[in-house]
Amino acid sequence: MAIHKMLRRSLSAEKRSTEAPKGHLAIYVGENNNKRFVIPLSYLNHPLFQELLCQAEQEFGFHHPMGGLTIPCSEESFIDLTSHLSRA
């Protein structure tokens, strides 16, 4: 599956930079200046988050400019989404 390939590649690239705690994933979010967020891996199974992953795949393919998984949305939208996921 394409999402799994994207995550594996992003995870291996992420190890070259600062590592995230066990059970979490560091990602970069933003439209211009990317900000690093650390999220629980459980978010990856949520349909709303999977939509973001599909957007990232469409925009970047498997090449992420920050070296880790990059999500092409505003920080505000991402924070709103993760706030919703943390309450679920």
Biotite code that builds the C-alpha atoms (Angstrom):
import biotite.structure as struc

atoms = struc.array([
    struc.Atom([0.000, 0.000, 0.000], chain_id="A", res_id=1, res_name="MET", atom_name="CA", element="C"),
    struc.Atom([1.359, 3.442, -0.899], chain_id="A", res_id=2, res_name="ALA", atom_name="CA", element="C"),
    struc.Atom([0.775, 4.993, 2.534], chain_id="A", res_id=3, res_name="ILE", atom_name="CA", element="C"),
    struc.Atom([2.823, 2.273, 4.230], chain_id="A", res_id=4, res_name="HIS", atom_name="CA", element="C"),
    struc.Atom([5.724, 2.842, 1.816], chain_id="A", res_id=5, res_name="LYS", atom_name="CA", element="C"),
    struc.Atom([5.542, 6.577, 2.445], chain_id="A", res_id=6, res_name="MET", atom_name="CA", element="C"),
    struc.Atom([5.617, 6.081, 6.208], chain_id="A", res_id=7, res_name="LEU", atom_name="CA", element="C"),
    struc.Atom([8.510, 3.603, 6.091], chain_id="A", res_id=8, res_name="ARG", atom_name="CA", element="C"),
    struc.Atom([10.590, 5.985, 3.999], chain_id="A", res_id=9, res_name="ARG", atom_name="CA", element="C"),
    struc.Atom([9.669, 8.916, 6.182], chain_id="A", res_id=10, res_name="SER", atom_name="CA", element="C"),
    struc.Atom([10.467, 6.990, 9.347], chain_id="A", res_id=11, res_name="LEU", atom_name="CA", element="C"),
    struc.Atom([13.906, 5.992, 8.070], chain_id="A", res_id=12, res_name="SER", atom_name="CA", element="C"),
    struc.Atom([14.627, 9.593, 7.082], chain_id="A", res_id=13, res_name="ALA", atom_name="CA", element="C"),
    struc.Atom([13.366, 10.792, 10.452], chain_id="A", res_id=14, res_name="GLU", atom_name="CA", element="C"),
    struc.Atom([15.992, 8.733, 12.298], chain_id="A", res_id=15, res_name="LYS", atom_name="CA", element="C"),
    struc.Atom([18.679, 10.921, 10.743], chain_id="A", res_id=16, res_name="ARG", atom_name="CA", element="C"),
    struc.Atom([17.253, 13.898, 12.612], chain_id="A", res_id=17, res_name="SER", atom_name="CA", element="C"),
    struc.Atom([15.875, 14.123, 16.140], chain_id="A", res_id=18, res_name="THR", atom_name="CA", element="C"),
    struc.Atom([14.014, 10.946, 17.005], chain_id="A", res_id=19, res_name="GLU", atom_name="CA", element="C"),
    struc.Atom([10.464, 10.908, 18.313], chain_id="A", res_id=20, res_name="ALA", atom_name="CA", element="C"),
    struc.Atom([9.560, 8.976, 21.469], chain_id="A", res_id=21, res_name="PRO", atom_name="CA", element="C"),
    struc.Atom([8.487, 5.356, 21.100], chain_id="A", res_id=22, res_name="LYS", atom_name="CA", element="C"),
    struc.Atom([4.916, 5.134, 19.800], chain_id="A", res_id=23, res_name="GLY", atom_name="CA", element="C"),
    struc.Atom([5.089, 8.569, 18.193], chain_id="A", res_id=24, res_name="HIS", atom_name="CA", element="C"),
    struc.Atom([6.012, 10.036, 14.833], chain_id="A", res_id=25, res_name="LEU", atom_name="CA", element="C"),
    struc.Atom([7.574, 13.398, 14.055], chain_id="A", res_id=26, res_name="ALA", atom_name="CA", element="C"),
    struc.Atom([6.009, 15.162, 11.094], chain_id="A", res_id=27, res_name="ILE", atom_name="CA", element="C"),
    struc.Atom([6.335, 18.584, 9.514], chain_id="A", res_id=28, res_name="TYR", atom_name="CA", element="C"),
    struc.Atom([3.269, 20.728, 8.923], chain_id="A", res_id=29, res_name="VAL", atom_name="CA", element="C"),
    struc.Atom([2.802, 23.964, 7.085], chain_id="A", res_id=30, res_name="GLY", atom_name="CA", element="C"),
    struc.Atom([2.288, 25.624, 3.778], chain_id="A", res_id=31, res_name="GLU", atom_name="CA", element="C"),
    struc.Atom([5.439, 27.779, 3.803], chain_id="A", res_id=32, res_name="ASN", atom_name="CA", element="C"),
    struc.Atom([7.419, 27.471, 7.029], chain_id="A", res_id=33, res_name="ASN", atom_name="CA", element="C"),
    struc.Atom([7.133, 23.907, 8.215], chain_id="A", res_id=34, res_name="ASN", atom_name="CA", element="C"),
    struc.Atom([6.816, 23.289, 11.934], chain_id="A", res_id=35, res_name="LYS", atom_name="CA", element="C"),
    struc.Atom([7.706, 19.949, 13.541], chain_id="A", res_id=36, res_name="ARG", atom_name="CA", element="C"),
    struc.Atom([4.984, 18.128, 15.484], chain_id="A", res_id=37, res_name="PHE", atom_name="CA", element="C"),
    struc.Atom([5.203, 14.819, 17.328], chain_id="A", res_id=38, res_name="VAL", atom_name="CA", element="C"),
    struc.Atom([2.013, 12.779, 17.139], chain_id="A", res_id=39, res_name="ILE", atom_name="CA", element="C"),
    struc.Atom([0.917, 9.385, 18.479], chain_id="A", res_id=40, res_name="PRO", atom_name="CA", element="C"),
    struc.Atom([1.070, 6.605, 15.896], chain_id="A", res_id=41, res_name="LEU", atom_name="CA", element="C"),
    struc.Atom([-2.588, 5.870, 16.640], chain_id="A", res_id=42, res_name="SER", atom_name="CA", element="C"),
    struc.Atom([-3.544, 8.989, 14.648], chain_id="A", res_id=43, res_name="TYR", atom_name="CA", element="C"),
    struc.Atom([-2.396, 7.261, 11.468], chain_id="A", res_id=44, res_name="LEU", atom_name="CA", element="C"),
    struc.Atom([-5.414, 4.928, 11.551], chain_id="A", res_id=45, res_name="ASN", atom_name="CA", element="C"),
    struc.Atom([-7.988, 7.709, 11.746], chain_id="A", res_id=46, res_name="HIS", atom_name="CA", element="C"),
    struc.Atom([-9.801, 8.429, 8.432], chain_id="A", res_id=47, res_name="PRO", atom_name="CA", element="C"),
    struc.Atom([-9.352, 12.213, 8.774], chain_id="A", res_id=48, res_name="LEU", atom_name="CA", element="C"),
    struc.Atom([-5.615, 11.827, 9.244], chain_id="A", res_id=49, res_name="PHE", atom_name="CA", element="C"),
    struc.Atom([-5.434, 9.376, 6.349], chain_id="A", res_id=50, res_name="GLN", atom_name="CA", element="C"),
    struc.Atom([-6.932, 12.089, 4.146], chain_id="A", res_id=51, res_name="GLU", atom_name="CA", element="C"),
    struc.Atom([-3.983, 14.318, 5.080], chain_id="A", res_id=52, res_name="LEU", atom_name="CA", element="C"),
    struc.Atom([-1.593, 11.489, 4.220], chain_id="A", res_id=53, res_name="LEU", atom_name="CA", element="C"),
    struc.Atom([-3.194, 11.151, 0.793], chain_id="A", res_id=54, res_name="CYS", atom_name="CA", element="C"),
    struc.Atom([-2.802, 14.906, 0.248], chain_id="A", res_id=55, res_name="GLN", atom_name="CA", element="C"),
    struc.Atom([0.855, 14.636, 1.223], chain_id="A", res_id=56, res_name="ALA", atom_name="CA", element="C"),
    struc.Atom([1.349, 11.759, -1.197], chain_id="A", res_id=57, res_name="GLU", atom_name="CA", element="C"),
    struc.Atom([-0.299, 13.707, -4.027], chain_id="A", res_id=58, res_name="GLN", atom_name="CA", element="C"),
    struc.Atom([1.796, 16.806, -3.379], chain_id="A", res_id=59, res_name="GLU", atom_name="CA", element="C"),
    struc.Atom([5.171, 15.286, -2.514], chain_id="A", res_id=60, res_name="PHE", atom_name="CA", element="C"),
    struc.Atom([5.043, 11.653, -3.636], chain_id="A", res_id=61, res_name="GLY", atom_name="CA", element="C"),
    struc.Atom([7.744, 9.923, -1.620], chain_id="A", res_id=62, res_name="PHE", atom_name="CA", element="C"),
    struc.Atom([10.082, 12.919, -1.592], chain_id="A", res_id=63, res_name="HIS", atom_name="CA", element="C"),
    struc.Atom([9.533, 15.077, 1.463], chain_id="A", res_id=64, res_name="HIS", atom_name="CA", element="C"),
    struc.Atom([11.577, 18.290, 1.493], chain_id="A", res_id=65, res_name="PRO", atom_name="CA", element="C"),
    struc.Atom([12.117, 18.276, 5.266], chain_id="A", res_id=66, res_name="MET", atom_name="CA", element="C"),
    struc.Atom([13.496, 14.719, 5.312], chain_id="A", res_id=67, res_name="GLY", atom_name="CA", element="C"),
    struc.Atom([10.484, 13.481, 7.282], chain_id="A", res_id=68, res_name="GLY", atom_name="CA", element="C"),
    struc.Atom([6.806, 13.208, 6.561], chain_id="A", res_id=69, res_name="LEU", atom_name="CA", element="C"),
    struc.Atom([5.485, 16.628, 5.494], chain_id="A", res_id=70, res_name="THR", atom_name="CA", element="C"),
    struc.Atom([1.772, 17.446, 5.658], chain_id="A", res_id=71, res_name="ILE", atom_name="CA", element="C"),
    struc.Atom([0.675, 20.238, 3.272], chain_id="A", res_id=72, res_name="PRO", atom_name="CA", element="C"),
    struc.Atom([-1.874, 22.099, 5.360], chain_id="A", res_id=73, res_name="CYS", atom_name="CA", element="C"),
    struc.Atom([-1.901, 25.110, 7.630], chain_id="A", res_id=74, res_name="SER", atom_name="CA", element="C"),
    struc.Atom([-0.666, 24.679, 11.191], chain_id="A", res_id=75, res_name="GLU", atom_name="CA", element="C"),
    struc.Atom([-4.030, 25.931, 12.432], chain_id="A", res_id=76, res_name="GLU", atom_name="CA", element="C"),
    struc.Atom([-5.937, 23.252, 10.486], chain_id="A", res_id=77, res_name="SER", atom_name="CA", element="C"),
    struc.Atom([-3.548, 20.569, 11.703], chain_id="A", res_id=78, res_name="PHE", atom_name="CA", element="C"),
    struc.Atom([-3.901, 21.653, 15.332], chain_id="A", res_id=79, res_name="ILE", atom_name="CA", element="C"),
    struc.Atom([-7.697, 21.646, 14.976], chain_id="A", res_id=80, res_name="ASP", atom_name="CA", element="C"),
    struc.Atom([-7.587, 18.124, 13.540], chain_id="A", res_id=81, res_name="LEU", atom_name="CA", element="C"),
    struc.Atom([-5.240, 16.728, 16.183], chain_id="A", res_id=82, res_name="THR", atom_name="CA", element="C"),
    struc.Atom([-7.314, 18.362, 18.942], chain_id="A", res_id=83, res_name="SER", atom_name="CA", element="C"),
    struc.Atom([-10.326, 16.542, 17.561], chain_id="A", res_id=84, res_name="HIS", atom_name="CA", element="C"),
    struc.Atom([-8.399, 13.250, 17.390], chain_id="A", res_id=85, res_name="LEU", atom_name="CA", element="C"),
    struc.Atom([-7.104, 13.557, 20.938], chain_id="A", res_id=86, res_name="SER", atom_name="CA", element="C"),
    struc.Atom([-10.684, 13.889, 22.225], chain_id="A", res_id=87, res_name="ARG", atom_name="CA", element="C"),
    struc.Atom([-11.911, 10.870, 20.257], chain_id="A", res_id=88, res_name="ALA", atom_name="CA", element="C"),
])
